[in-house]
Amino acid sequence: NFLVPWADYRPIEYEAPHIARGGAAWIDPADPNEIEFNRSFPDVDRTSHTGAYVVGIDGRPKNPMGRTGMVGRGLLGRWGP
């Protein structure tokens, strides 16, 4: 839960090399501030089945289930659900 303070929490940043290179139409922009979260669009659904999710001050959506130990686009190439 992100509402519970955890001063020692230091998640690792991970982005797969093929995501960082970009080029594929399905890969989100590197800057999450370019994306409108919690909305559905014809080409991508940015909503979550758990309801609206929080977007941090850095523009990155927070996992609605809580901390995972990792931040970034990982292998999936998308920010958020």
PyMOL commands that set and color helices and strands:
alter all, ss='L'
color gray80, all
select helices_A, chain A and resi 17-21+32-34
alter helices_A, ss='H'
color red, helices_A
select strands_A, chain A and resi 12-15+70-74
alter strands_A, ss='S'
color yellow, strands_A
deselect
rebuild
show_as cartoon
